[in-house]
Structures are given as C-alpha cells and as structure tokens.
C-alpha cells in the first residue's frame, strides 16, 4: 500500500510513520519503505516534513540484484572519459558482457585531490588532472546534487546504482538528493574497481586524439600518454565520447576530423555567496537543528536577459576550477554535511549565439576563454579570482574591504570591478536580477553579498550531432554521450545518457 502526504512536525521521530501505516493497514506493519521525503516550508510558522511511504503487513520478495551476464561479448568498446556518462556507460556495458576500456586524460580521484590542493595552495595548475578532468569528472568536486529536469525511468536506476556503489540510501527518497563531494570520491572509486574486477580497464593519464575510420566506421581510438608522450592505438567496434563540457582541445580535434557539430547557447556569470545562517532565516524564519541547510532556486526576467541561479551549494565553497593555463574559472561545491559558513550559487545570464558567433563551431568556447583570461589578468595573473561586494557591483566601483561575507575561494581573491570583466548585457541583467530576487528571498541582494567571477562552464558550448541510434551523424560506430557532447546537464542526466548509449550498443551487437 502506498500512503502519501504524511506530515511530521520538525523534530518528530520517523518512527511515527510506522504507526500511521499500521492505522491504514489495520494491522501490524511488517515492511515500510520511504518513497519520498520533502520539506514544506510555505508556512514558516509550521514547517513540516512530508512523506510518501510504501507499507505492507509482510515484506515483499526482494528484486534480484543486477549481475553481469555470463556470456562474454568479444566486441571491443572504448569509452572516452570517466565522468558520470562514461562510468555509467561502462558499468552497463560490463553488465551486458562487454569488457570496455575507459580512457581518462586525468588521474584517479585521490591523485586529483592532491593535485587540486597543490593548485589551491601553490597556484600550480595541471591542465589534465584538475577539478574538470580526472576520475569522476567535474561532478566529483561539486555538491553531488542529483536533481534533474528530465523525467525518465532511468533516473531511478541512476540513483539505485549510486547507492549500490556506496552513496547514502536516502538519495532514493529525498526530494532534493545530494551525495556530497566527500562521498562521491568513494563512489567513483568503487565503480572503477567494479569495472576492472569484471574484465574492463581504466587507463588514466591517457588523452584521446581522434578516431581512425575505415569504410565509414570507427576501428581504432587514437590516444597518447600525457606523462610520457607515448602513443596508443585501441582497436574498437564502438567508441563512446563521454568527454565533458571543458574538453576544448578534444572538440577541436573532432572538428578537424570532420565530425558533425553545431554551436550551442550557454550562460555565464559569477558565484554569489551569502551567510548560510541568513539564507536559513530567510527561508525558514526560524531554526531547528533537524532542518536541512536551506537552499534556493531563483529565476528573474527583470533585466534585458533572463537570469537564474544554478548549482546552489548550501554550506559550501566557491571552487577554483581552471583547466587551461592563464584562465580563471569558478564553480561551487559542498560536502555531505553542508556545514560551511557560507551558501553559494551561480548567478547566470543567458548568452545568445549572436553574442559569440563569428562563423566557427568553436566560437562559444573561445568566448568563454576570453573572459577566463581577462579574469586571470585582472586579478593579478596568479589564478586569484576577481571578487566584489554586491553594493559595489551596483555602483560600478572596486570593493575596498569585505563585509559580513568573506570569500571561500581557495586560490586567493583580488578586489576588482566585475563590470569591467563581464559583458555589459550580462552585468546589467545580473544587477536587475539581484534586485528582483531580493524581493523574493530576503537578503539576496544584501550589500555584503559577495560575487566571485567568472562562472563560464555552465554547459557545453557545442553539440556533437547524433542520430536515432545515438551514433554520430557523420562517423559510424561513434557515440557522442553526456554533457560535453550536448546531451545532458548535470550528474543525473549525464549518467542516464551513459546508460542510454550502452543500451544502444548492446542492441546493435546483441546477436
């Protein structure tokens, strides 16, 4: 029996759910599973947790665990990239009997953590192993948010797979599930170990160079070691491009090989930080230790361009996420506990094709790069990030000191005027949005709110075209996949696309 809309007061024990279920069942409850848990804070004087549960008098028989097929398939599959799209694709291929080889330009997740720390402290950037590249992809050093705007049965499968490899079980029923960067590191390691234990292979520090074609179909993946320069040729019947949204050199290599690609519009802006306590008071009007750190999601049409918040990280940190020398890029992350002093989110404005199109497919990437390099120079040329108080941003002047919000950006900051960095239509639309959003979320436009720029990697600036079979529109046997190729927008949708591509490969070679 499914029971919806069960409301518990803040601080009430979830043990009460069983009693409510027994009233509905008119007998003892032998099985109870939470299907969904969300917070209803519309009435700030009476905030409640709202549950949907599944209850039975006796436990149902458990579904069999998914196991790899015993039949080994000889077709050779190469997956480029070990982000969510690549890892989920490889896991599903393993379970269909294939033994995929995953090529990853960066290092493993522990090596990434060490290299990132070196970058934050010493400003020494490794262009292949960083927050963008390496085991787990860019999402590994983020909040691990698992919300998505796409509705597909694969979403449940993605969540269950995460739990299977070590994510908290609560992600299966929370309305706004997240894993946290600290937990994600272990999850992706477990996925890699699983792939390798069943005949797959993961090759780190191996950069994809292109696809060798014969008769209109791929037959080899070309790559080289980023540490030794040694060149490799990997025979393959299918090649999955799960390359991530920051793989600009790979985009250029694929364009040079004649892959069908098109420009995509995207968004840019800055991270905005507030005191997490103030966000909590604005959302809840009161505080209780069992309430989760408050979040928000805001959209504004007050300016000439639409603006919106994205990747909101309660109790989190603004991250240095550069992947090219001489460029500054920001993003946000938080750990599972979300217990940092500040809240942060991207405040982004839509960029239209007319803003960057000069006749080349990669013009969007070059537009992003120009802003990142300008930020690098403006902030002193050492990967410090330009920062500005909201009040000074409105008044077009450099900040002289911080107010109640101090920066969490680990590589250092420099006080600048972001009006000189961001395109005018972006800066003015951000100002209009800040004022508008402040009317709906008290304090969002607080004078001491802190802007750290730029945020330029919201999404991929290109799409690698594919057809109904999910193969490249121009190169047979090649499967563009995930966010980098323009078919997803975050961890959940990228992972789901990886599963989708794996199924298409299985269908092709099933017999």
C-alpha positions as CSV (number, residue, x, y, z in Angstrom):
1,X,0.0,0.0,0.0
2,X,1.3,3.5,-0.9
3,X,0.5,6.2,1.6
4,X,1.0,9.8,0.5
5,X,1.1,13.2,2.2
6,X,2.1,12.1,5.7
7,X,3.2,15.2,7.6
8,X,5.5,15.3,10.6
9,X,6.5,18.3,12.6
10,X,10.1,19.3,12.7
11,X,11.8,17.1,15.3
12,X,9.2,14.4,15.3
13,X,10.6,10.9,15.0
14,X,10.2,9.0,11.8
15,X,9.2,6.1,14.0
16,X,5.7,7.7,13.8
17,X,5.5,6.7,10.2
18,X,5.1,3.0,11.1
19,X,2.2,3.9,13.5
20,X,0.4,5.8,10.8
21,X,1.0,3.0,8.3
22,X,-0.5,0.4,10.8
23,X,-3.6,2.6,11.1
24,X,-4.0,2.5,7.4
25,X,-3.3,-1.3,7.2
26,X,-5.5,-2.0,10.2
27,X,-2.8,-4.3,11.5
28,X,0.9,-4.7,12.2
29,X,3.3,-3.3,9.6
30,X,6.0,-5.7,8.6
31,X,7.5,-3.7,5.8
32,X,7.9,0.1,5.5
33,X,9.9,2.0,2.9
34,X,10.2,5.7,2.4
35,X,9.5,6.6,-1.2
36,X,9.8,10.4,-0.9
37,X,10.7,13.0,1.7
38,X,10.4,16.7,1.2
39,X,10.3,19.8,3.3
40,X,7.2,22.0,3.2
41,X,8.3,25.5,4.4
42,X,5.5,27.5,2.8
43,X,4.0,28.3,6.2
44,X,7.1,29.4,8.1
45,X,5.2,29.1,11.4
46,X,4.5,25.5,10.8
47,X,7.3,23.8,8.7
48,X,6.7,20.1,8.1
49,X,8.4,17.1,6.6
50,X,6.1,15.5,4.0
51,X,6.5,11.8,3.3
52,X,5.2,9.2,0.9
53,X,5.7,5.6,2.0
54,X,5.1,2.1,0.9
55,X,3.8,-0.2,3.6
56,X,2.8,-3.9,3.8
57,X,1.8,-6.4,6.5
58,X,4.7,-8.6,5.4
59,X,7.9,-7.9,3.5
60,X,7.7,-8.4,-0.3
61,X,10.2,-10.6,-2.0
62,X,13.3,-8.6,-2.9
63,X,14.1,-7.9,-6.6
64,X,17.2,-9.9,-7.7
65,X,20.4,-7.9,-7.8
66,X,21.6,-6.9,-11.3
67,X,24.6,-9.1,-12.1
68,X,26.8,-9.2,-15.2
69,X,25.8,-11.6,-17.9
70,X,27.8,-14.8,-18.0
71,X,28.1,-14.6,-21.8
72,X,31.3,-12.7,-22.7
73,X,30.9,-10.5,-25.7
74,X,34.0,-10.1,-27.9
75,X,33.2,-6.7,-29.4
76,X,35.7,-4.1,-28.3
77,X,34.3,-0.9,-26.8
78,X,36.3,2.2,-25.9
79,X,34.8,4.9,-23.6
80,X,36.5,8.3,-23.6
81,X,36.1,10.0,-20.2
82,X,35.3,8.7,-16.7
83,X,32.7,11.3,-15.6
84,X,29.1,10.2,-14.9
85,X,28.3,9.5,-18.5
86,X,31.4,7.4,-19.1
87,X,31.3,5.5,-15.8
88,X,27.6,4.6,-16.0
89,X,28.0,3.6,-19.7
90,X,31.0,1.4,-18.8
91,X,29.1,-0.3,-15.8
92,X,26.1,-1.1,-18.0
93,X,28.4,-2.4,-20.8
94,X,30.1,-4.7,-18.2
95,X,26.7,-6.0,-17.2
96,X,25.9,-6.8,-20.8
97,X,29.0,-8.9,-21.1
98,X,31.4,-6.4,-22.8
99,X,34.8,-5.5,-21.4
100,X,35.1,-1.8,-22.1
101,X,38.3,0.2,-22.0
102,X,37.9,3.6,-20.4
103,X,40.5,6.3,-21.4
104,X,40.8,9.2,-19.0
105,X,43.1,12.1,-19.5
106,X,43.4,12.9,-15.8
107,X,44.4,10.9,-12.8
108,X,42.5,8.8,-10.3
109,X,40.4,10.6,-7.7
110,X,43.0,10.5,-4.9
111,X,45.6,12.0,-7.2
112,X,43.1,14.6,-8.3
113,X,42.5,15.7,-4.7
114,X,46.3,16.1,-4.2
115,X,46.8,18.0,-7.4
116,X,43.8,20.2,-6.6
117,X,45.2,21.0,-3.2
118,X,48.6,21.9,-4.8
119,X,46.8,24.2,-7.2
120,X,44.8,25.9,-4.5
121,X,47.9,26.5,-2.3
122,X,50.7,27.0,-4.8
123,X,48.8,28.1,-7.9
124,X,50.4,25.3,-10.0
125,X,47.9,24.1,-12.5
126,X,47.9,20.6,-14.1
127,X,46.0,21.0,-17.3
128,X,45.0,17.3,-17.4
129,X,44.4,16.5,-13.7
130,X,42.3,19.1,-12.0
131,X,38.7,19.9,-10.9
132,X,37.5,19.5,-14.5
133,X,39.4,16.4,-15.6
134,X,40.1,13.1,-14.0
135,X,38.3,10.1,-12.4
136,X,34.6,11.0,-11.8
137,X,34.6,14.1,-14.0
138,X,33.8,17.7,-12.9
139,X,30.9,16.5,-10.8
140,X,33.2,14.7,-8.3
141,X,34.3,18.1,-6.9
142,X,30.8,19.6,-6.6
143,X,27.8,19.2,-4.3
144,X,26.9,16.0,-5.9
145,X,23.3,17.2,-6.5
146,X,21.1,14.6,-8.1
147,X,18.2,16.7,-9.1
148,X,17.3,16.8,-12.8
149,X,14.7,18.5,-15.1
150,X,14.4,15.4,-17.3
151,X,11.8,12.7,-16.4
152,X,12.8,9.2,-17.4
153,X,12.7,5.8,-15.7
154,X,16.5,5.8,-15.9
155,X,16.6,8.4,-13.1
156,X,15.6,5.7,-10.6
157,X,18.2,3.4,-12.0
158,X,20.9,6.0,-11.7
159,X,20.0,6.6,-8.0
160,X,20.0,2.9,-7.3
161,X,23.3,2.5,-8.9
162,X,24.8,5.2,-6.8
163,X,23.5,3.6,-3.7
164,X,24.9,0.2,-4.9
165,X,28.4,1.8,-5.1
166,X,28.3,3.5,-1.7
167,X,26.1,6.6,-1.8
168,X,23.7,7.2,1.1
169,X,20.4,5.3,0.7
170,X,18.4,8.4,1.5
171,X,19.1,9.7,-2.1
172,X,16.4,7.2,-3.2
173,X,13.6,9.2,-1.5
174,X,14.8,12.7,-0.7
175,X,13.1,15.3,-2.9
176,X,16.4,17.1,-3.3
177,X,19.0,14.3,-3.0
178,X,22.7,15.0,-2.9
179,X,25.8,12.9,-2.3
180,X,28.4,15.4,-1.3
181,X,31.9,15.7,-2.8
182,X,33.4,13.7,0.1
183,X,31.1,10.7,-0.6
184,X,31.4,11.0,-4.4
185,X,35.1,10.3,-4.2
186,X,34.5,6.8,-2.8
187,X,31.5,6.1,-5.1
188,X,33.5,6.7,-8.3
189,X,36.4,4.6,-6.9
190,X,34.0,1.7,-6.2
191,X,32.6,2.0,-9.8
192,X,36.1,1.8,-11.2
193,X,37.1,-1.2,-9.1
194,X,33.9,-2.9,-10.2
195,X,34.6,-2.3,-13.9
196,X,38.2,-3.6,-13.6
197,X,37.2,-6.6,-11.5
198,X,35.0,-7.9,-14.3
199,X,37.3,-7.6,-17.2
200,X,37.1,-3.8,-18.0
201,X,40.1,-1.5,-17.9
202,X,40.5,2.2,-16.9
203,X,43.6,4.0,-18.3
204,X,44.5,7.2,-16.5
205,X,46.7,10.0,-18.0
206,X,45.6,8.9,-21.5
207,X,44.4,11.7,-23.7
208,X,42.1,10.8,-26.7
209,X,43.5,12.2,-30.0
210,X,40.9,11.1,-32.5
211,X,39.0,8.2,-34.2
212,X,40.6,6.1,-37.0
213,X,37.9,5.3,-39.6
214,X,37.6,2.6,-42.2
215,X,34.6,2.3,-44.6
216,X,32.7,4.9,-42.7
217,X,33.0,3.1,-39.3
218,X,35.4,3.5,-36.4
219,X,38.0,0.8,-36.0
220,X,40.6,2.4,-33.6
221,X,40.7,5.1,-30.9
222,X,43.9,7.1,-31.0
223,X,45.4,8.4,-27.8
224,X,48.7,9.3,-26.1
225,X,50.1,9.4,-22.5
226,X,50.1,12.9,-21.1
227,X,53.1,11.9,-18.9
228,X,55.4,10.2,-21.3
229,X,54.0,11.2,-24.7
230,X,53.8,7.5,-25.8
231,X,51.1,7.0,-28.5
232,X,48.5,4.2,-28.4
233,X,46.0,2.7,-30.8
234,X,43.0,0.9,-29.2
235,X,41.0,-1.3,-31.6
236,X,37.3,-0.8,-31.2
237,X,33.9,-1.7,-32.7
238,X,32.3,1.2,-30.8
239,X,33.7,4.4,-29.4
240,X,31.8,6.4,-26.8
241,X,32.6,10.1,-26.5
242,X,31.9,11.0,-22.8
243,X,34.3,13.9,-22.9
244,X,32.9,16.5,-20.6
245,X,32.0,20.2,-21.2
246,X,35.5,21.5,-20.8
247,X,37.3,19.3,-23.4
248,X,38.0,22.2,-25.7
249,X,41.1,20.6,-27.2
250,X,39.1,17.4,-27.9
251,X,36.3,19.5,-29.5
252,X,38.9,21.0,-31.8
253,X,40.4,17.6,-32.7
254,X,36.9,16.2,-33.5
255,X,36.1,19.2,-35.6
256,X,39.3,18.7,-37.5
257,X,38.3,15.1,-38.2
258,X,35.0,16.3,-39.8
259,X,32.6,15.3,-37.0
260,X,29.2,16.9,-37.5
261,X,28.9,19.6,-34.7
262,X,27.0,22.7,-34.0
263,X,27.2,25.7,-31.7
264,X,25.1,25.7,-28.5
265,X,24.0,28.7,-26.5
266,X,25.0,28.8,-22.8
267,X,25.1,31.1,-19.8
268,X,27.8,32.9,-17.8
269,X,28.0,35.0,-14.7
270,X,29.5,34.7,-11.2
271,X,29.2,32.8,-8.0
272,X,27.3,34.7,-5.2
273,X,27.9,34.0,-1.5
274,X,25.8,34.8,1.5
275,X,26.0,33.7,5.1
276,X,24.3,30.3,5.3
277,X,22.6,31.3,8.5
278,X,20.9,34.3,6.7
279,X,19.7,32.1,3.9
280,X,18.2,29.8,6.6
281,X,16.4,32.6,8.3
282,X,15.1,33.9,5.0
283,X,13.7,30.5,4.0
284,X,12.5,29.2,7.4
285,X,12.2,32.4,9.6
286,X,13.3,30.2,12.5
287,X,15.9,27.5,13.1
288,X,15.8,23.9,14.3
289,X,18.8,21.6,14.4
290,X,16.9,18.9,12.4
291,X,16.2,21.3,9.5
292,X,18.5,20.9,6.5
293,X,20.7,23.7,5.4
294,X,18.4,26.0,3.4
295,X,18.7,26.2,-0.3
296,X,17.0,28.3,-3.0
297,X,16.4,28.3,-6.8
298,X,15.5,31.6,-8.4
299,X,14.8,32.9,-11.9
300,X,14.4,36.5,-13.0
301,X,13.2,38.2,-16.1
302,X,13.6,41.7,-14.8
303,X,16.6,42.5,-17.0
304,X,17.2,42.6,-20.7
305,X,18.3,38.9,-20.4
306,X,16.9,36.1,-18.3
307,X,19.0,35.3,-15.2
308,X,18.9,32.4,-12.9
309,X,20.7,30.7,-10.0
310,X,22.3,27.3,-10.6
311,X,24.2,24.7,-8.7
312,X,23.3,26.1,-5.3
313,X,25.6,24.8,-2.6
314,X,24.3,25.2,1.0
315,X,27.2,25.4,3.5
316,X,29.6,25.1,0.6
317,X,32.7,26.7,-1.0
318,X,33.5,28.5,-4.2
319,X,36.0,26.4,-6.1
320,X,38.9,27.3,-8.4
321,X,38.2,25.1,-11.4
322,X,40.6,26.3,-14.1
323,X,41.7,23.7,-16.7
324,X,43.7,25.9,-19.0
325,X,46.8,27.9,-18.1
326,X,46.2,31.6,-17.9
327,X,42.4,31.4,-17.2
328,X,40.3,31.7,-14.1
329,X,37.1,29.7,-13.7
330,X,34.8,29.3,-10.7
331,X,32.3,26.7,-9.6
332,X,30.7,25.6,-6.3
333,X,30.9,22.5,-4.1
334,X,29.9,21.3,-0.7
335,X,30.4,18.2,1.3
336,X,27.7,15.8,2.5
337,X,27.2,17.7,5.8
338,X,26.9,21.1,4.1
339,X,28.2,22.7,7.2
340,X,30.3,25.5,5.8
341,X,29.7,29.1,6.9
342,X,28.6,30.4,3.5
343,X,26.0,29.5,0.9
344,X,26.9,29.9,-2.7
345,X,25.3,29.6,-6.1
346,X,26.0,30.6,-9.6
347,X,24.1,33.7,-10.8
348,X,24.0,33.3,-14.6
349,X,22.7,35.2,-17.6
350,X,21.8,33.7,-21.0
351,X,24.4,34.1,-23.8
352,X,22.9,34.1,-27.3
353,X,24.5,32.9,-30.4
354,X,24.7,36.4,-31.7
355,X,27.0,37.3,-28.9
356,X,29.8,35.0,-30.0
357,X,29.1,33.6,-33.5
358,X,31.9,34.5,-35.9
359,X,31.4,31.6,-38.2
360,X,33.2,28.8,-36.4
361,X,31.6,26.0,-34.4
362,X,34.0,26.6,-31.5
363,X,33.3,30.4,-31.2
364,X,31.3,29.8,-28.0
365,X,34.3,28.1,-26.4
366,X,36.5,31.0,-27.5
367,X,34.1,33.5,-26.0
368,X,34.3,31.7,-22.6
369,X,38.1,31.6,-22.9
370,X,38.4,35.3,-23.5
371,X,36.5,36.1,-20.3
372,X,38.5,33.5,-18.3
373,X,41.8,35.0,-19.5
374,X,40.6,38.5,-18.8
375,X,39.8,37.5,-15.2
376,X,43.2,35.9,-14.8
377,X,44.9,39.2,-15.8
378,X,42.5,41.4,-13.9
379,X,43.1,39.5,-10.6
380,X,46.9,39.6,-10.8
381,X,47.8,36.7,-13.1
382,X,48.2,34.0,-10.4
383,X,44.8,32.3,-10.5
384,X,43.3,34.5,-7.8
385,X,39.7,35.3,-8.7
386,X,38.1,38.8,-9.1
387,X,35.6,39.5,-6.2
388,X,33.2,42.3,-5.5
389,X,30.6,43.2,-2.9
390,X,27.1,43.4,-4.3
391,X,26.7,47.1,-3.3
392,X,29.9,48.0,-5.1
393,X,28.8,45.9,-8.2
394,X,25.7,48.1,-8.3
395,X,27.8,51.2,-8.1
396,X,30.4,50.2,-10.6
397,X,33.3,50.5,-8.2
398,X,36.0,48.2,-6.8
399,X,35.4,47.0,-3.3
400,X,37.8,48.2,-0.6
401,X,37.0,45.6,2.0
402,X,34.8,42.6,2.8
403,X,31.7,42.9,4.9
404,X,29.9,40.1,6.7
405,X,30.7,37.6,3.9
406,X,34.3,36.6,3.4
407,X,35.4,34.6,0.3
408,X,35.8,30.8,0.4
409,X,37.6,30.6,-3.0
410,X,40.7,28.7,-2.0
411,X,43.2,30.1,-4.6
412,X,43.0,33.7,-3.3
413,X,41.0,36.7,-4.4
414,X,41.6,40.2,-5.7
415,X,39.1,43.0,-5.4
416,X,38.0,44.2,-8.8
417,X,35.1,45.8,-10.6
418,X,33.3,42.9,-12.3
419,X,31.5,45.4,-14.6
420,X,34.9,45.6,-16.4
421,X,35.1,41.9,-16.8
422,X,31.6,40.7,-17.8
423,X,29.9,41.8,-21.0
424,X,27.6,44.8,-20.4
425,X,24.4,42.8,-21.1
426,X,25.5,40.2,-18.5
427,X,26.4,42.7,-15.8
428,X,23.3,44.8,-16.2
429,X,21.0,41.7,-16.3
430,X,22.7,40.4,-13.1
431,X,22.0,43.7,-11.3
432,X,18.4,43.7,-12.3
433,X,18.1,40.0,-11.2
434,X,19.8,40.7,-7.9
435,X,17.2,43.4,-7.0
436,X,14.3,41.2,-8.3
437,X,15.5,38.1,-6.5
438,X,16.0,40.1,-3.3
439,X,12.2,40.8,-3.3
440,X,11.5,37.1,-3.2
441,X,14.4,35.9,-1.0
442,X,15.1,38.4,1.8
443,X,18.8,39.4,1.8
444,X,19.7,38.0,-1.6
445,X,20.7,41.5,-2.7
446,X,22.4,42.3,0.6
447,X,25.2,44.9,0.2
448,X,27.7,42.4,1.6
449,X,26.8,39.5,-0.7
450,X,30.0,38.6,-2.4
451,X,30.4,37.9,-6.1
452,X,33.3,35.8,-7.4
453,X,33.9,35.6,-11.1
454,X,33.7,34.2,-13.7
455,X,31.4,31.2,-13.9
456,X,31.7,30.2,-17.6
457,X,31.4,26.4,-17.6
458,X,27.6,26.1,-17.1
459,X,27.2,23.8,-20.1
460,X,29.0,22.7,-23.3
461,X,29.3,25.3,-26.0
462,X,28.9,22.7,-28.7
463,X,26.8,19.7,-29.6
464,X,28.2,16.7,-31.5
465,X,25.3,15.6,-33.6
466,X,23.9,12.1,-33.4
467,X,21.0,10.2,-34.9
468,X,18.2,7.9,-33.7
469,X,20.7,5.1,-32.9
470,X,22.7,7.6,-30.9
471,X,25.6,7.2,-33.2
472,X,27.4,10.2,-34.6
473,X,25.6,11.8,-37.6
474,X,28.9,11.7,-39.5
475,X,31.0,8.8,-38.1
476,X,29.7,5.3,-37.8
477,X,30.2,3.4,-34.5
478,X,31.0,6.6,-32.6
479,X,28.5,7.5,-29.8
480,X,28.5,11.2,-28.6
481,X,27.4,11.0,-24.9
482,X,26.6,13.1,-21.9
483,X,27.1,16.8,-21.1
484,X,30.2,17.5,-23.1
485,X,28.6,16.4,-26.3
486,X,25.5,18.5,-25.6
487,X,23.0,15.8,-24.4
488,X,22.9,16.3,-20.7
489,X,23.1,19.0,-18.0
490,X,24.4,17.6,-14.7
491,X,25.3,14.4,-13.0
492,X,21.9,12.7,-13.2
493,X,21.1,13.4,-16.9
494,X,24.8,12.6,-17.9
495,X,24.6,9.2,-16.1
496,X,21.2,8.4,-17.7
497,X,22.6,9.3,-21.1
498,X,25.5,6.9,-20.4
499,X,23.0,4.1,-19.7
500,X,21.1,5.0,-22.8
501,X,24.1,4.8,-25.1
502,X,25.2,1.5,-23.5
503,X,21.8,0.0,-24.3
504,X,22.0,1.1,-27.9
505,X,25.4,-0.5,-28.3
506,X,24.0,-3.7,-26.7
507,X,21.1,-3.7,-29.1
508,X,23.5,-3.3,-32.0
509,X,25.6,-6.3,-31.0
510,X,23.0,-8.4,-29.1
511,X,23.1,-11.2,-31.6
